C-alpha cells in the first residue's frame, strides 16, 4: 500500500446517522506509504443538539463544552481540503462514512464515494478470524500503548488506528526480505559508495584480524553471504611503520 491516505475517526452524539444524531469531533491523521507524517486535523463541532449523559461518559463531550464551537457546515470545506482525494481509513468505516456523508448532505456538499473508504475492522477480521477486532483489542495484539487514551478522543483514536493499520499491512519491516526469490521490489538495496580517498588507519592488530578471518572461515553460510554482501576480498590495510 503506497501513496497518501487519511486515517480518521469521528465522535458523535449517538449511533444513528439516519436519525437525529450528529458529529461532535473529527480527528484526521495523514499517512504516506503507511507512515504518519505528523500532519493532522482535529475539529470540535457544535452538534446543534444535546449530548446524552452516557455519551459524555465515553467521549467527555458536553453541550456546554461544544456550544461555542462551529457547526459542521462551517468546517466542511476545512475537512474536505485536508482530505483532498485521498482514501479514508476508519475502524468500522461504515459508521464514520454514514455520519460524514450525512453531515455533507445536510450542508449541500457532495457525499464522499463509498469506494474511497477502507475498513480496518474488516481487515482485522479477515486477518485474524474469530479473534476480537475492536481497536483496543488490536492495540493489545500489536503491543501499541493505550496510555494516552483516557477517553475516546477522535484524534487520539486516529493515531492509534494509524499504528494498527501499519501493522495490518505488515508493519515497518514489510519491505524487507531475506528469502531468495522474494517478490520484485522487496529486496534490500544497498547503494554503491565511492572508496575513501585516504583509507582509515586500522584500529585492530594483524593478529586480531587473522583471528577474525579464521572465525569467519569456520561459519557455514553466514547471513551476509546469502544477501550477496561478501564482495571481493578486501586488501589488507597498511599500517603505519612503527
C-alpha positions in Angstrom: 0.0 0.0 0.0 1.5 3.3 -1.1 0.5 6.9 -1.5 -1.4 9.3 0.7 -4.2 8.2 2.9 -6.2 9.8 5.7 -6.7 7.8 8.9 -9.8 9.3 10.6 -12.3 8.9 13.4 -15.5 10.7 14.5 -17.1 11.2 17.8 -20.9 11.6 17.7 -23.9 12.1 19.9 -25.1 8.6 19.3 -25.2 5.7 16.9 -27.8 6.8 14.3 -26.7 8.9 11.4 -30.1 8.4 9.8 -31.8 9.7 12.9 -31.1 12.9 14.8 -27.5 12.1 15.9 -24.7 14.4 14.9 -20.9 14.6 14.8 -19.2 16.3 17.7 -15.5 15.8 16.8 -13.3 14.9 13.8 -9.8 13.6 14.0 -7.6 13.1 10.9 -4.1 11.9 10.5 -2.2 12.0 7.2 -0.1 8.9 6.3 2.1 8.5 3.3 3.2 4.9 2.4 1.6 3.8 5.7 3.7 6.1 7.9 2.2 9.1 9.8 3.7 12.4 8.5 2.8 14.5 11.5 0.1 16.4 9.5 -3.2 16.2 11.4 -6.6 17.9 11.8 -8.8 18.0 14.9 -12.1 19.8 14.9 -14.6 20.1 17.7 -18.1 20.7 16.4 -21.3 22.1 17.8 -23.8 19.3 17.2 -26.8 21.6 17.4 -28.5 19.3 19.9 -28.0 17.9 23.4 -25.5 15.2 24.3 -26.8 12.3 26.2 -25.0 11.7 29.6 -24.0 8.1 28.6 -22.2 9.6 25.5 -20.4 12.2 27.7 -19.1 9.3 29.9 -17.3 7.9 26.8 -16.2 11.0 24.9 -16.0 13.6 27.6 -18.1 16.0 25.4 -20.9 18.1 26.9 -23.2 20.7 25.3 -21.6 23.4 27.4 -18.2 22.4 26.0 -19.3 22.4 22.4 -22.0 25.1 22.2 -19.5 27.8 21.1 -17.7 25.6 18.5 -18.5 25.9 14.8 -21.3 23.8 13.3 -20.4 21.2 10.7 -21.4 23.5 7.7 -18.7 25.9 8.9 -15.9 23.4 8.9 -17.0 21.2 5.9 -14.6 22.8 3.5 -11.7 22.6 6.0 -12.3 18.9 6.3 -12.6 18.3 2.5 -9.5 20.4 1.8 -7.5 18.3 4.3 -8.8 15.0 2.9 -8.4 16.1 -0.8 -8.9 12.9 -3.0 -7.2 10.5 -0.6 -8.6 7.2 0.6 -10.2 7.4 4.1 -9.3 4.7 6.6 -11.5 4.1 9.6 -12.3 1.4 12.1 -15.9 0.2 11.4 -15.8 2.6 8.4 -19.5 2.2 7.6 -20.3 4.1 10.9 -18.0 7.0 10.2 -18.9 7.1 6.5 -22.6 7.3 7.4 -22.1 10.3 9.7 -19.6 12.1 7.3 -21.9 11.8 4.3 -25.0 12.7 6.3 -23.3 15.9 7.5 -22.1 16.7 4.0 -25.6 16.2 2.6 -27.1 18.4 5.3 -24.9 21.4 4.2 -25.3 20.9 0.5 -22.0 19.1 -0.2 -21.4 16.1 -2.4 -21.1 12.9 -0.3 -17.8 11.0 -0.5 -17.8 7.9 -2.7 -18.0 4.8 -0.5 -15.3 3.2 -2.6 -12.8 5.6 -1.0 -13.3 4.2 2.5 -11.2 1.4 3.9 -12.5 -0.5 7.0 -9.7 -1.7 9.3 -12.2 -3.8 11.4 -13.0 -5.8 8.2 -9.2 -6.2 7.5 -8.6 -7.5 11.1 -11.5 -10.0 10.9 -10.1 -11.4 7.7 -6.5 -11.5 9.0 -7.5 -12.9 12.4 -10.7 -14.9 12.0 -12.6 -15.4 15.3 -10.4 -13.0 17.3 -11.6 -9.7 18.8 -11.4 -6.9 16.3 -12.0 -3.8 18.4 -9.4 -1.0 18.3 -8.5 -1.8 21.9 -8.0 -5.5 21.1 -5.9 -4.8 18.1 -3.7 -2.3 20.0 -3.1 -5.1 22.6 -2.4 -7.6 19.9 0.2 -5.3 18.3 1.6 -4.1 21.6 0.5 -0.5 21.0 0.3 1.6 24.1 -3.1 2.8 25.2 -1.8 5.0 28.0 -2.9 8.2 26.2 -6.5 7.0 25.8 -8.4 8.0 28.9 -11.4 9.0 26.8 -12.4 8.2 23.3 -10.9 11.2 21.5 -11.1 11.3 17.7 -7.5 12.4 17.1 -6.1 10.0 19.7 -8.0 7.1 18.2 -6.9 8.2 14.7 -3.2 8.0 15.8 -3.8 4.6 17.4 -5.5 3.4 14.3 -2.6 4.6 12.1 -0.3 2.3 14.1 -2.8 -0.6 13.8 -3.2 0.0 10.1 0.5 -0.1 9.6 0.7 -3.5 11.4 -2.3 -4.9 9.5 -0.3 -4.2 6.3 2.8 -6.0 7.5 4.5 -3.5 9.9 7.6 -1.4 9.3 9.6 -4.4 8.0 7.1 -5.3 5.3 9.5 -4.3 2.5 12.4 -6.4 3.9 13.1 -10.0 2.7 16.0 -12.3 3.4 14.4 -15.0 1.3 15.8 -15.9 -2.1 13.2 -15.3 -4.9 11.3 -12.7 -2.9 8.8 -10.6 -4.8 10.2 -7.9 -7.1 10.7 -4.6 -5.3 11.0 -6.3 -1.8 14.8 -6.7 -1.8 17.1 -4.7 0.4 19.1 -2.4 -1.9 22.5 -1.2 -0.8 23.8 1.9 -2.5 27.2 1.9 -4.0 29.6 4.3 -2.3 32.9 5.6 -3.7 36.0 4.5 -1.8 37.7 6.9 0.6 40.5 8.8 -1.0 42.6 8.1 2.1 41.9 4.8 3.9 41.3 5.0 7.6 44.0 3.7 9.9 43.4 0.3 11.2 42.4 0.0 14.9 42.9 -3.7 15.0 46.2 -5.6 15.0 47.3 -8.1 12.4 46.8 -10.9 15.0 43.2 -9.7 15.7 42.3 -9.6 12.0 43.8 -13.0 11.4 41.8 -14.5 14.3 38.6 -12.9 13.0 39.2 -14.3 9.5 39.7 -17.7 11.0 36.5 -17.4 12.9 34.5 -16.4 9.8 36.1 -19.2 7.9 34.5 -21.7 10.4 31.0 -20.4 9.8 28.6 -22.1 7.4 26.8 -19.7 5.1 26.8 -16.6 7.2 23.8 -14.2 6.7 25.6 -11.6 4.7 26.7 -14.2 2.2 23.0 -15.0 1.5 22.4 -11.3 0.9 25.3 -11.0 -1.6 27.3 -8.8 0.6 30.6 -10.7 0.7 32.0 -8.7 -2.1 35.6 -9.0 -3.4 38.4 -9.8 -1.0 39.5 -6.7 0.9 43.1 -5.6 0.6 44.9 -5.6 3.9 45.1 -2.1 5.5 48.6 -0.9 5.5 49.7 0.1 9.0 52.0 2.9 9.6 55.5 1.9 10.3 56.4 1.7 13.9 
